[in-house]
């Protein structure tokens, strides 16, 4: 916004970040989908602890 970087430098940085995030996503041990039952159970447990 203030002209600290050239357009080409910003494009190069964006491409590098996209490449890095794709590699990290591929190497992640996280499941592809959320376990909705486990998430709901965790939410219920937190709310019960909060309001107990």
Buried (B, 14 or more C-beta within 10 A) or exposed (E): EEEEEEEEEEEEEEEEEEEEEEEEEEEEEEEEEEEEEEEEEEEEEEEEEEEE
